[in-house]
Amino acid sequence: MRPSDLGLLVSLSVLLEEANVTRAAQRLFMTQPALSAQLARLRKLFDDPLLIPASSGRGMVLTARALALKEPLNREIRALTELVERAPAFDPQTAQRTFTLVANDNLAVMLCIDLIAQVSREAGPGIKVAIRQMGPELIQDSHEGRQIDLMLATPASAPGSLVRQTLLTDQFCVAQRKGHPRGLGAIDVDDYCRWGHLMVSGMGGGFQSKIDDILNGLGAQRRVAISVQHYSLAPLILAQTDYIATLPRRFLARFAEDLDMFEAPFKQSCFEVVMAWHPRDDADPGSLWLRQMLIAIASK
């Protein structure tokens, strides 16, 4: 049989059940002449008449070959129907899968720590999670090649070809160590500019950001003394020095035992964090499981 002949088997199954071309054609939503043409093709394929006119003149009778085909054919068609209609399943207790997420260390601290904790509670030993940092020029190729399941980023960093969903909005706050000589009062612009600053520069080595543009508009200037490339270094340095830093509120909340946090002394826009995934994975049950956990974590 050619692949194009496989559809004939569905027609044969209905013909064998009805033993009547007219009724079978109605069930198959096709004309009687069209089904008769298919029956002729089936007779040639099986080298058997399959259905012959009844001696009474009403309906048709199945040949011995047709009787032998009827039940196995119905069974296989039911199995194929179930295969098509069955929703894909994902059981984290029994699945064998590695989920790869892309996030900078800021978003990893904000979201992935809780995600990993929840995975450890809900998933079996077959589930692995990898968290990677990757430059934007490699993100699209990695999604296409199934090297990445999910990306956590700001909207501007997520490729437009990916499906995206907003997870949270956040704002920058000022952080200082516990027992800082500045004290615990609200911080104003003069106070903010009086102390040396630590800054996180994603590209490394930067000493200016949009915050400096805001301060310039206020006629003020800060002194950035330390520039680091990774957010994870910032709390460790702040805890040992008198520098201050302006970092995302949700990130700083992780370090409340070591750092005090204050509202920034200038107006600023909130920023969004999105998760993004390849359209191919939109209905994938494993990806859905991962995304639903992140949505719940971000809403806390």
Backbone as CSV, one residue per row, in Angstrom:
resi,resn,N_x,N_y,N_z,CA_x,CA_y,CA_z,C_x,C_y,C_z
1,MET,0.829,-1.197,0.000,0.000,0.000,0.000,0.862,1.245,0.000
2,ARG,0.401,2.225,-0.728,1.039,3.537,-0.684,0.498,4.294,0.529
3,PRO,1.264,5.248,1.067,0.743,6.060,2.177,-0.582,6.718,1.841
4,SER,-0.783,7.078,0.576,-2.035,7.734,0.181,-3.227,6.786,0.249
5,ASP,-2.949,5.467,0.326,-4.047,4.498,0.417,-4.536,4.282,1.837
6,LEU,-3.805,4.792,2.829,-4.161,4.490,4.215,-5.544,5.013,4.583
7,GLY,-5.934,6.151,3.997,-7.270,6.685,4.282,-8.382,5.752,3.833
8,LEU,-8.067,4.892,2.872,-9.084,3.931,2.409,-9.488,2.958,3.513
9,LEU,-8.578,2.711,4.453,-8.886,1.760,5.517,-10.008,2.250,6.420
10,VAL,-10.109,3.563,6.604,-11.224,4.108,7.382,-12.532,3.849,6.643
11,SER,-12.522,4.075,5.340,-13.728,3.795,4.546,-14.070,2.315,4.604
12,LEU,-13.054,1.456,4.530,-13.316,0.020,4.583,-13.936,-0.375,5.916
13,SER,-13.439,0.204,6.999,-13.983,-0.117,8.318,-15.474,0.215,8.395
14,VAL,-15.853,1.374,7.884,-17.270,1.771,7.920,-18.086,0.894,6.972
15,LEU,-17.538,0.577,5.812,-18.242,-0.302,4.874,-18.511,-1.675,5.489
16,LEU,-17.531,-2.206,6.203,-17.707,-3.516,6.808,-18.706,-3.479,7.955
17,GLU,-18.793,-2.356,8.643,-19.780,-2.230,9.721,-21.193,-2.087,9.170
18,GLU,-21.350,-1.303,8.131,-22.694,-1.011,7.600,-23.155,-2.059,6.598
19,ALA,-22.219,-2.686,5.882,-22.566,-3.623,4.788,-23.581,-2.983,3.846
20,ASN,-23.388,-1.670,3.644,-24.305,-0.911,2.805,-23.567,0.346,2.342
21,VAL,-23.414,0.491,1.036,-22.625,1.606,0.505,-23.307,2.939,0.782
22,THR,-24.636,2.973,0.663,-25.348,4.245,0.859,-25.192,4.736,2.293
23,ARG,-25.442,3.844,3.271,-25.325,4.264,4.677,-23.870,4.588,5.035
24,ALA,-22.937,3.806,4.517,-21.532,4.076,4.796,-21.117,5.433,4.236
25,ALA,-21.593,5.781,3.046,-21.269,7.073,2.449,-21.795,8.218,3.302
26,GLN,-23.007,8.035,3.862,-23.575,9.068,4.733,-22.721,9.258,5.986
27,ARG,-22.269,8.156,6.586,-21.419,8.260,7.786,-20.082,8.924,7.478
28,LEU,-19.587,8.700,6.279,-18.288,9.241,5.898,-18.376,10.631,5.268
29,PHE,-19.619,11.161,5.170,-19.843,12.492,4.580,-19.255,12.578,3.180
30,MET,-19.547,11.580,2.386,-19.104,11.592,1.000,-20.226,11.052,0.113
31,THR,-20.116,11.229,-1.194,-21.154,10.756,-2.111,-21.027,9.256,-2.316
32,GLN,-22.161,8.648,-2.711,-22.134,7.202,-2.954,-21.203,6.833,-4.098
33,PRO,-21.189,7.578,-5.220,-20.245,7.238,-6.298,-18.785,7.300,-5.854
34,ALA,-18.457,8.302,-4.983,-17.081,8.418,-4.511,-16.701,7.214,-3.661
35,LEU,-17.634,6.775,-2.801,-17.333,5.614,-1.964,-17.275,4.336,-2.803
36,SER,-18.107,4.253,-3.801,-18.057,3.083,-4.689,-16.709,3.007,-5.394
37,ALA,-16.161,4.166,-5.766,-14.841,4.188,-6.393,-13.776,3.726,-5.401
38,GLN,-13.925,4.122,-4.127,-12.978,3.666,-3.112,-13.091,2.160,-2.895
39,LEU,-14.312,1.658,-2.911,-14.504,0.214,-2.744,-13.819,-0.558,-3.881
40,ALA,-13.916,-0.029,-5.078,-13.245,-0.678,-6.207,-11.733,-0.708,-5.988
41,ARG,-11.199,0.398,-5.455,-9.768,0.443,-5.173,-9.401,-0.557,-4.071
42,LEU,-10.250,-0.666,-3.044,-9.997,-1.613,-1.953,-10.020,-3.059,-2.448
43,ARG,-10.949,-3.367,-3.329,-11.033,-4.723,-3.874,-9.756,-5.079,-4.627
44,LYS,-9.198,-4.080,-5.288,-7.959,-4.320,-6.014,-6.789,-4.503,-5.050
45,LEU,-6.767,-3.684,-3.977,-5.693,-3.773,-3.000,-5.672,-5.134,-2.309
46,PHE,-6.858,-5.608,-1.935,-6.938,-6.865,-1.184,-7.141,-8.089,-2.092
47,ASP,-7.297,-7.828,-3.398,-7.533,-8.929,-4.333,-8.694,-9.803,-3.866
48,ASP,-9.765,-9.111,-3.454,-10.941,-9.809,-2.909,-12.143,-8.886,-3.093
49,PRO,-13.317,-9.419,-3.373,-14.493,-8.551,-3.546,-14.926,-7.860,-2.255
50,LEU,-14.592,-8.422,-1.107,-14.871,-7.845,0.210,-16.362,-7.784,0.538
51,LEU,-17.135,-7.162,-0.297,-18.589,-7.054,-0.102,-19.274,-7.489,-1.401
52,ILE,-20.238,-8.393,-1.247,-20.985,-8.854,-2.420,-22.466,-8.650,-2.170
53,PRO,-23.274,-8.432,-3.217,-24.707,-8.211,-3.026,-25.358,-9.408,-2.326
54,ALA,-26.249,-9.109,-1.372,-26.982,-10.174,-0.670,-27.968,-10.838,-1.629
55,SER,-28.221,-12.109,-1.400,-29.144,-12.849,-2.276,-30.543,-12.288,-2.199
56,SER,-30.840,-11.616,-1.060,-32.174,-11.020,-0.909,-32.329,-9.754,-1.736
57,GLY,-31.192,-9.248,-2.221,-31.231,-8.007,-2.987,-31.144,-6.764,-2.124
58,ARG,-31.075,-6.953,-0.817,-31.001,-5.801,0.084,-29.678,-5.850,0.846
59,GLY,-28.880,-4.818,0.713,-27.609,-4.753,1.395,-26.565,-5.644,0.757
60,MET,-25.477,-5.844,1.531,-24.360,-6.613,1.021,-23.879,-7.598,2.089
61,VAL,-23.147,-8.584,1.657,-22.637,-9.621,2.548,-21.114,-9.560,2.528
62,LEU,-20.497,-9.724,3.708,-19.047,-9.695,3.805,-18.468,-11.039,3.363
63,THR,-17.409,-10.976,2.589,-16.704,-12.195,2.215,-15.917,-12.705,3.421
64,ALA,-15.360,-13.893,3.303,-14.562,-14.454,4.395,-13.361,-13.549,4.704
65,ARG,-12.762,-13.009,3.656,-11.613,-12.103,3.872,-12.057,-10.851,4.623
66,ALA,-13.207,-10.318,4.259,-13.727,-9.125,4.918,-14.042,-9.401,6.386
67,LEU,-14.630,-10.575,6.669,-14.929,-10.934,8.059,-13.646,-11.032,8.881
68,ALA,-12.597,-11.576,8.279,-11.327,-11.694,8.988,-10.686,-10.321,9.226
69,LEU,-10.969,-9.370,8.351,-10.392,-8.030,8.478,-11.140,-7.150,9.480
70,LYS,-12.404,-7.396,9.671,-13.276,-6.444,10.353,-12.786,-6.072,11.758
71,GLU,-12.617,-7.037,12.633,-12.246,-6.725,14.004,-10.820,-6.165,14.124
72,PRO,-9.812,-6.802,13.493,-8.462,-6.208,13.575,-8.400,-4.787,13.035
73,LEU,-9.151,-4.524,11.950,-9.148,-3.185,11.365,-9.777,-2.182,12.315
74,ASN,-10.909,-2.551,12.927,-11.563,-1.656,13.888,-10.643,-1.379,15.078
75,ARG,-9.960,-2.425,15.533,-9.073,-2.273,16.689,-7.931,-1.296,16.380
76,GLU,-7.335,-1.432,15.215,-6.228,-0.559,14.863,-6.682,0.879,14.652
77,ILE,-7.853,1.056,14.069,-8.364,2.416,13.849,-8.698,3.069,15.189
78,ARG,-9.274,2.290,16.122,-9.531,2.845,17.463,-8.234,3.265,18.136
79,ALA,-7.203,2.445,17.979,-5.910,2.778,18.589,-5.334,4.057,17.990
80,LEU,-5.447,4.197,16.676,-4.946,5.414,16.029,-5.752,6.636,16.451
81,THR,-7.073,6.469,16.585,-7.928,7.578,17.023,-7.549,8.023,18.429
82,GLU,-7.325,7.059,19.318,-6.914,7.394,20.681,-5.564,8.091,20.688
83,LEU,-4.666,7.659,19.805,-3.353,8.289,19.719,-3.468,9.758,19.330
84,VAL,-4.370,10.038,18.403,-4.555,11.423,17.946,-5.254,12.262,19.006
85,GLU,-6.262,11.673,19.673,-7.086,12.444,20.599,-6.503,12.533,22.000
86,ARG,-5.591,11.635,22.337,-5.055,11.608,23.692,-4.209,12.842,23.948
87,ALA,-4.520,13.562,25.000,-3.724,14.740,25.352,-2.350,14.300,25.844
88,PRO,-1.299,14.995,25.423,0.039,14.628,25.906,0.113,14.796,27.419
89,ALA,0.772,13.882,28.069,0.831,13.894,29.530,2.250,14.180,29.999
90,PHE,2.351,14.781,31.174,3.643,15.018,31.789,3.507,14.765,33.285
91,ASP,4.233,13.809,33.777,4.240,13.492,35.202,5.636,13.790,35.727
92,PRO,5.798,14.872,36.491,7.146,15.228,36.955,7.774,14.177,37.858
93,GLN,6.964,13.296,38.409,7.516,12.250,39.263,8.208,11.155,38.462
94,THR,7.740,10.925,37.250,8.286,9.821,36.453,9.011,10.275,35.184
95,ALA,8.842,11.539,34.789,9.434,12.021,33.535,10.964,12.058,33.619
96,GLN,11.583,11.893,32.463,13.031,12.037,32.322,13.273,13.246,31.414
97,ARG,13.657,14.383,31.999,13.785,15.596,31.181,14.700,16.603,31.857
98,THR,15.462,17.302,31.052,16.281,18.414,31.531,15.686,19.715,31.021
99,PHE,15.351,20.616,31.924,14.848,21.943,31.569,16.002,22.936,31.653
100,THR,16.216,23.671,30.570,17.285,24.671,30.530,16.669,26.061,30.485
101,LEU,17.021,26.876,31.471,16.538,28.250,31.552,17.693,29.204,31.346
102,VAL,17.400,30.325,30.696,18.375,31.404,30.539,17.926,32.578,31.401
103,ALA,18.811,33.042,32.258,18.508,34.190,33.114,19.819,34.770,33.615
104,ASN,19.885,36.097,33.752,21.059,36.661,34.408,20.973,36.350,35.904
105,ASP,22.039,36.636,36.634,22.036,36.204,38.033,21.061,36.997,38.886
106,ASN,20.683,38.193,38.449,19.639,38.946,39.150,18.321,38.176,39.121
107,LEU,17.887,37.790,37.914,16.611,37.079,37.789,16.707,35.667,38.350
108,ALA,17.885,35.084,38.299,18.058,33.769,38.910,17.815,33.851,40.413
109,VAL,18.328,34.910,41.045,18.101,35.098,42.482,16.636,35.415,42.748
110,MET,16.041,36.260,41.918,14.665,36.687,42.134,13.652,35.549,41.976
111,LEU,13.903,34.647,41.015,12.879,33.660,40.660,13.349,32.207,40.715
112,CYS,14.577,31.967,40.281,14.989,30.570,40.081,15.283,29.837,41.383
113,ILE,15.660,30.547,42.425,15.888,29.875,43.707,14.602,29.223,44.192
114,ASP,13.501,29.978,44.163,12.203,29.411,44.570,11.752,28.327,43.597
115,LEU,12.049,28.524,42.306,11.673,27.509,41.319,12.367,26.182,41.614
116,ILE,13.651,26.240,41.873,14.399,25.016,42.152,13.893,24.349,43.425
117,ALA,13.561,25.149,44.418,13.017,24.579,45.656,11.707,23.848,45.389
118,GLN,10.864,24.435,44.545,9.586,23.791,44.241,9.780,22.543,43.397
119,VAL,10.712,22.599,42.433,11.010,21.412,41.630,11.485,20.281,42.530
120,SER,12.293,20.606,43.523,12.802,19.564,44.423,11.688,18.898,45.204
121,ARG,10.587,19.638,45.428,9.453,19.069,46.163,8.509,18.279,45.258
122,GLU,8.339,18.732,44.028,7.313,18.156,43.162,7.833,17.116,42.176
123,ALA,9.110,17.168,41.841,9.615,16.335,40.753,10.394,15.136,41.274
124,GLY,10.435,14.105,40.438,11.216,12.924,40.736,12.654,13.090,40.296
125,PRO,13.459,12.035,40.453,14.893,12.128,40.139,15.195,12.277,38.657
126,GLY,14.202,12.086,37.791,14.441,12.214,36.351,14.407,13.637,35.850
127,ILE,14.003,14.595,36.685,13.923,15.999,36.274,15.195,16.732,36.689
128,LYS,15.823,17.397,35.716,17.011,18.212,35.968,16.734,19.638,35.494
129,VAL,17.352,20.600,36.153,17.205,22.013,35.778,18.589,22.617,35.607
130,ALA,18.809,23.247,34.459,20.062,23.957,34.196,19.743,25.435,34.003
131,ILE,20.507,26.290,34.653,20.335,27.741,34.515,21.596,28.283,33.853
132,ARG,21.384,28.984,32.747,22.515,29.460,31.953,22.417,30.961,31.731
133,GLN,23.581,31.573,31.560,23.655,32.945,31.076,24.142,32.892,29.638
134,MET,23.502,33.685,28.787,23.877,33.619,27.384,23.660,34.980,26.738
135,GLY,24.556,35.326,25.831,24.413,36.590,25.111,23.206,36.567,24.193
136,PRO,22.572,37.716,23.966,21.350,37.774,23.154,21.526,37.270,21.734
137,GLU,22.757,37.335,21.202,22.957,36.889,19.820,22.814,35.379,19.682
138,LEU,22.899,34.644,20.795,22.792,33.187,20.736,21.436,32.667,21.164
139,ILE,20.597,33.536,21.703,19.330,33.092,22.280,18.438,32.436,21.243
140,GLN,18.238,33.078,20.089,17.294,32.561,19.097,17.725,31.193,18.583
141,ASP,19.004,31.050,18.229,19.482,29.770,17.716,19.310,28.667,18.749
142,SER,19.525,28.991,20.008,19.409,27.979,21.048,17.968,27.559,21.257
143,HIS,17.039,28.505,21.139,15.622,28.143,21.230,15.241,27.225,20.077
144,GLU,15.675,27.583,18.873,15.327,26.779,17.707,15.904,25.371,17.823
145,GLY,17.088,25.265,18.398,17.750,23.978,18.503,17.391,23.205,19.758
146,ARG,16.384,23.660,20.484,15.921,23.000,21.710,17.005,22.941,22.789
147,GLN,17.937,23.871,22.765,18.905,23.935,23.848,18.359,24.736,25.025
148,ILE,17.294,25.509,24.789,16.700,26.356,25.816,15.198,26.080,25.879
149,ASP,14.685,25.922,27.094,13.241,25.747,27.280,12.553,27.062,27.612
150,LEU,13.234,27.921,28.379,12.581,29.135,28.852,13.627,30.212,29.083
151,MET,13.238,31.430,28.760,14.122,32.576,28.955,13.447,33.557,29.909
152,LEU,14.187,34.055,30.898,13.715,35.094,31.807,14.492,36.360,31.484
153,ALA,13.766,37.445,31.204,14.450,38.650,30.713,13.519,39.843,30.817
154,THR,14.053,41.008,30.502,13.203,42.176,30.289,12.607,42.063,28.887
155,PRO,11.482,42.725,28.619,10.867,42.600,27.287,11.810,42.947,26.145
156,ALA,12.667,43.932,26.338,13.568,44.346,25.257,14.614,43.282,24.947
157,SER,14.892,42.399,25.895,15.928,41.388,25.695,15.400,40.106,25.069
158,ALA,14.086,39.921,25.068,13.509,38.678,24.549,13.264,38.810,23.050
159,PRO,13.761,37.881,22.242,13.527,37.955,20.791,12.041,38.013,20.467
160,GLY,11.687,38.819,19.473,10.284,39.013,19.118,9.602,37.771,18.591
161,SER,10.372,36.788,18.132,9.771,35.564,17.585,9.299,34.606,18.669
162,LEU,9.639,34.889,19.935,9.250,34.007,21.024,7.917,34.433,21.621
163,VAL,7.195,33.466,22.148,5.986,33.763,22.923,6.446,34.280,24.277
164,ARG,5.785,35.302,24.781,6.215,35.865,26.052,5.024,36.142,26.965
165,GLN,5.302,36.150,28.243,4.285,36.458,29.246,4.936,37.232,30.371
166,THR,4.294,38.320,30.805,4.834,39.123,31.904,4.711,38.351,33.208
167,LEU,5.811,38.283,33.935,5.812,37.607,35.228,5.622,38.586,36.383
168,LEU,6.312,39.731,36.321,6.248,40.674,37.428,6.751,42.034,36.981
169,THR,6.464,43.030,37.785,7.054,44.360,37.626,7.819,44.674,38.906
170,ASP,8.902,45.416,38.775,9.741,45.715,39.937,10.300,47.116,39.797
171,GLN,10.954,47.577,40.854,11.529,48.913,40.878,12.856,48.857,41.629
172,PHE,13.717,49.825,41.369,15.019,49.861,42.026,14.921,50.554,43.391
173,CYS,15.650,50.010,44.352,15.748,50.593,45.689,17.227,50.755,46.051
174,VAL,17.473,51.532,47.098,18.837,51.775,47.565,19.134,50.807,48.706
175,ALA,20.310,50.199,48.664,20.704,49.235,49.695,22.006,49.658,50.359
176,GLN,22.099,49.377,51.657,23.319,49.611,52.424,23.439,48.508,53.467
177,ARG,24.624,48.341,54.018,24.824,47.279,55.006,24.124,47.601,56.319
178,LYS,23.851,46.574,57.099,23.361,46.763,58.455,24.420,47.515,59.258
179,GLY,23.997,48.508,60.026,24.929,49.296,60.816,25.695,50.322,60.014
180,HIS,25.214,50.661,58.855,25.885,51.665,58.010,25.910,53.015,58.737
181,PRO,27.020,53.752,58.636,27.101,55.050,59.334,26.084,56.078,58.851
182,ARG,25.475,55.857,57.705,24.466,56.813,57.234,23.232,56.808,58.124
183,GLY,23.001,55.723,58.827,21.803,55.610,59.646,20.647,55.008,58.865
184,LEU,19.460,55.040,59.466,18.290,54.370,58.888,17.219,55.348,58.408
185,GLY,17.551,56.617,58.313,16.571,57.579,57.835,16.364,57.474,56.330
186,ALA,15.254,58.057,55.875,14.993,58.095,54.435,16.141,58.817,53.744
187,ILE,16.448,58.381,52.536,17.601,58.930,51.819,17.134,59.968,50.801
188,ASP,17.770,61.160,50.818,17.444,62.176,49.816,18.564,62.219,48.779
189,VAL,18.408,63.077,47.773,19.365,63.102,46.666,20.762,63.488,47.151
190,ASP,20.857,64.482,48.051,22.165,64.892,48.552,22.841,63.747,49.294
191,ASP,22.081,63.079,50.134,22.615,61.946,50.883,23.027,60.816,49.932
192,TYR,22.207,60.615,48.912,22.475,59.562,47.918,23.802,59.813,47.207
193,CYS,24.080,61.059,46.903,25.299,61.394,46.155,26.521,61.534,47.057
194,ARG,26.297,61.579,48.362,27.418,61.762,49.290,28.260,60.497,49.430
195,TRP,27.624,59.339,49.252,28.321,58.075,49.493,28.817,57.455,48.183
196,GLY,29.901,56.698,48.281,30.375,55.970,47.119,29.399,54.867,46.735
197,HIS,29.306,54.594,45.429,28.314,53.642,44.931,28.973,52.408,44.333
198,LEU,28.297,51.317,44.486,28.611,50.083,43.761,27.568,49.939,42.657
199,MET,28.006,49.571,41.480,27.097,49.447,40.343,27.310,48.104,39.649
200,VAL,26.210,47.508,39.199,26.294,46.288,38.396,26.220,46.680,36.933
201,SER,27.254,46.324,36.183,27.320,46.616,34.752,27.295,45.296,33.996
202,GLY,26.200,45.055,33.275,26.039,43.782,32.589,27.147,43.472,31.610
203,MET,27.680,44.477,30.946,28.761,44.275,29.984,30.122,44.258,30.676
204,GLY,30.148,44.679,31.938,31.401,44.690,32.679,32.146,45.991,32.519
205,GLY,32.590,46.561,33.644,33.441,47.746,33.611,32.721,49.063,33.416
206,GLY,31.386,49.060,33.370,30.668,50.320,33.190,30.525,51.087,34.492
207,PHE,30.552,52.405,34.407,30.430,53.253,35.598,29.297,54.264,35.464
208,GLN,28.454,54.086,34.444,27.311,54.983,34.274,26.106,54.177,33.827
209,SER,24.926,54.657,34.200,23.683,53.995,33.823,22.587,55.044,33.679
210,LYS,21.367,54.600,33.487,20.234,55.525,33.366,20.025,56.319,34.645
211,ILE,20.442,55.767,35.772,20.323,56.492,37.035,21.119,57.791,36.985
212,ASP,22.292,57.748,36.358,23.109,58.960,36.253,22.437,60.004,35.377
213,ASP,21.694,59.553,34.365,20.936,60.492,33.536,19.847,61.168,34.363
214,ILE,19.177,60.393,35.219,18.136,60.957,36.084,18.747,61.991,37.028
215,LEU,19.884,61.649,37.615,20.542,62.572,38.552,21.001,63.837,37.845
216,ASN,21.518,63.703,36.645,21.939,64.887,35.884,20.766,65.823,35.659
217,GLY,19.590,65.238,35.412,18.398,66.065,35.234,18.006,66.804,36.490
218,LEU,18.459,66.297,37.640,18.181,66.949,38.924,19.327,67.861,39.353
219,GLY,20.339,67.952,38.479,21.499,68.783,38.817,22.399,68.127,39.850
220,ALA,22.398,66.810,39.906,23.189,66.086,40.908,24.085,65.072,40.206
221,GLN,25.080,64.589,40.952,26.003,63.603,40.393,26.473,62.670,41.509
222,ARG,26.494,61.406,41.216,26.985,60.431,42.191,28.386,59.971,41.790
223,ARG,29.042,59.280,42.711,30.372,58.731,42.434,30.290,57.206,42.490
224,VAL,30.422,56.585,41.329,30.430,55.122,41.263,31.873,54.668,41.437
225,ALA,32.147,54.019,42.554,33.509,53.604,42.874,33.802,52.168,42.459
226,ILE,32.777,51.327,42.461,32.964,49.903,42.195,31.986,49.468,41.102
227,SER,32.503,48.766,40.100,31.655,48.210,39.040,31.890,46.705,38.979
228,VAL,30.819,45.932,39.080,30.915,44.474,38.979,29.974,44.005,37.882
229,GLN,30.268,42.847,37.338,29.452,42.347,36.230,28.292,41.473,36.713
230,HIS,28.403,40.944,37.914,27.404,39.987,38.396,26.682,40.523,39.632
231,TYR,25.360,40.433,39.604,24.553,40.886,40.732,24.921,40.151,42.013
232,SER,25.278,38.883,41.896,25.526,38.076,43.086,26.682,38.603,43.927
233,LEU,27.588,39.384,43.313,28.699,39.961,44.073,28.265,41.167,44.903
234,ALA,27.246,41.865,44.450,26.875,43.139,45.070,26.553,43.004,46.562
235,PRO,25.677,42.083,46.991,25.372,42.002,48.430,26.592,41.647,49.271
236,LEU,27.488,40.833,48.736,28.669,40.440,49.490,29.592,41.639,49.717
237,ILE,29.737,42.480,48.685,30.591,43.672,48.822,29.926,44.699,49.726
238,LEU,28.640,44.917,49.541,27.931,45.899,50.367,28.010,45.537,51.839
239,ALA,27.900,44.256,52.152,27.898,43.819,53.552,29.230,44.094,54.241
240,GLN,30.318,44.287,53.458,31.652,44.472,54.025,32.173,45.900,53.887
241,THR,31.382,46.803,53.297,31.863,48.166,53.019,30.784,49.174,53.346
242,ASP,31.125,50.449,53.161,30.145,51.525,53.342,29.597,52.022,52.014
243,TYR,29.856,51.300,50.938,29.248,51.673,49.660,27.744,51.430,49.716
244,ILE,27.027,52.128,48.869,25.600,51.876,48.689,25.374,51.459,47.235
245,ALA,24.223,50.883,46.972,23.928,50.424,45.610,22.444,50.549,45.348
246,THR,22.099,50.691,44.080,20.713,50.786,43.645,20.393,49.525,42.850
247,LEU,19.542,48.687,43.437,19.296,47.352,42.897,17.802,47.029,42.948
248,PRO,17.348,46.026,42.169,15.914,45.701,42.164,15.408,45.299,43.549
249,ARG,14.215,45.777,43.872,13.624,45.519,45.191,13.519,44.019,45.476
250,ARG,13.046,43.262,44.493,12.828,41.838,44.728,14.156,41.103,44.922
251,PHE,15.191,41.556,44.257,16.519,40.990,44.455,17.002,41.275,45.874
252,LEU,16.877,42.526,46.311,17.370,42.909,47.635,16.616,42.201,48.754
253,ALA,15.363,41.864,48.520,14.581,41.188,49.562,15.231,39.872,49.982
254,ARG,16.020,39.265,49.104,16.713,38.020,49.431,17.811,38.228,50.482
255,PHE,18.244,39.466,50.653,19.400,39.730,51.510,19.018,40.647,52.676
256,ALA,17.778,40.538,53.121,17.268,41.420,54.173,18.006,41.241,55.491
257,GLU,18.643,40.085,55.711,19.364,39.871,56.963,20.662,40.672,57.010
258,ASP,21.211,40.986,55.856,22.502,41.678,55.808,22.406,43.122,55.342
259,LEU,21.328,43.454,54.641,21.218,44.777,54.036,19.928,45.465,54.435
260,ASP,19.997,46.786,54.559,18.798,47.603,54.726,18.432,48.188,53.365
261,MET,17.132,48.372,53.139,16.648,48.816,51.832,15.791,50.067,52.006
262,PHE,15.951,51.027,51.085,15.248,52.306,51.159,14.694,52.676,49.787
263,GLU,13.632,53.466,49.798,13.100,53.997,48.542,14.144,54.905,47.893
264,ALA,14.261,54.815,46.578,15.191,55.683,45.861,14.710,57.135,45.956
265,PRO,15.631,58.111,45.992,15.240,59.515,46.169,14.893,60.219,44.857
266,PHE,14.514,59.485,43.846,14.169,60.083,42.547,13.074,59.236,41.906
267,LYS,12.344,59.873,40.995,11.279,59.165,40.288,11.889,58.250,39.233
268,GLN,11.283,57.103,39.077,11.780,56.130,38.116,10.617,55.283,37.621
269,SER,10.810,54.699,36.483,9.787,53.811,35.929,9.991,52.393,36.463
270,CYS,8.893,51.675,36.607,9.007,50.256,36.931,9.517,49.505,35.705
271,PHE,10.106,48.371,35.924,10.532,47.543,34.801,9.839,46.187,34.890
272,GLU,9.620,45.579,33.729,8.943,44.292,33.652,9.945,43.156,33.509
273,VAL,9.550,42.008,34.008,10.277,40.766,33.766,9.313,39.814,33.064
274,VAL,9.750,39.257,31.949,8.913,38.322,31.187,9.586,36.957,31.134
275,MET,8.777,35.941,30.895,9.339,34.651,30.496,8.968,34.450,29.035
276,ALA,9.881,33.861,28.280,9.686,33.704,26.838,10.053,32.284,26.437
277,TRP,9.296,31.748,25.471,9.545,30.389,25.017,9.219,30.276,23.538
278,HIS,9.730,29.236,22.908,9.511,29.019,21.486,8.045,28.625,21.265
279,PRO,7.401,29.125,20.180,6.004,28.744,19.916,5.789,27.240,19.848
280,ARG,6.821,26.516,19.468,6.735,25.055,19.406,6.353,24.451,20.755
281,ASP,6.763,25.106,21.849,6.541,24.563,23.187,5.302,25.123,23.862
282,ASP,4.490,25.868,23.113,3.362,26.564,23.726,2.425,25.605,24.452
283,ALA,2.126,24.457,23.854,1.203,23.495,24.462,1.927,22.292,25.058
284,ASP,3.245,22.318,25.100,3.991,21.197,25.657,3.703,21.087,27.148
285,PRO,3.247,19.920,27.627,2.834,19.814,29.036,3.980,20.031,30.015
286,GLY,5.201,19.634,29.645,6.332,19.877,30.527,6.634,21.356,30.655
287,SER,6.613,22.055,29.526,6.836,23.498,29.545,5.732,24.211,30.313
288,LEU,4.493,23.761,30.139,3.369,24.345,30.882,3.571,24.182,32.385
289,TRP,4.005,23.011,32.800,4.258,22.749,34.225,5.294,23.728,34.775
290,LEU,6.368,23.930,34.025,7.427,24.840,34.452,6.928,26.277,34.494
291,ARG,6.195,26.679,33.465,5.707,28.063,33.401,4.691,28.353,34.491
292,GLN,3.831,27.399,34.787,2.836,27.614,35.840,3.493,27.782,37.205
293,MET,4.565,27.044,37.446,5.288,27.234,38.705,5.878,28.622,38.789
294,LEU,6.468,29.101,37.689,7.066,30.438,37.697,6.021,31.520,37.899
295,ILE,4.857,31.336,37.295,3.777,32.320,37.472,3.382,32.396,38.936
296,ALA,3.248,31.234,39.576,2.873,31.209,41.001,3.958,31.846,41.865
297,ILE,5.220,31.576,41.556,6.324,32.126,42.325,6.384,33.645,42.171
298,ALA,6.219,34.125,40.946,6.300,35.566,40.687,5.167,36.334,41.344
299,SER,4.041,35.682,41.578,2.871,36.371,42.144,2.974,36.544,43.661
300,LYS,3.959,35.918,44.292,4.088,36.013,45.757,4.607,37.373,46.162
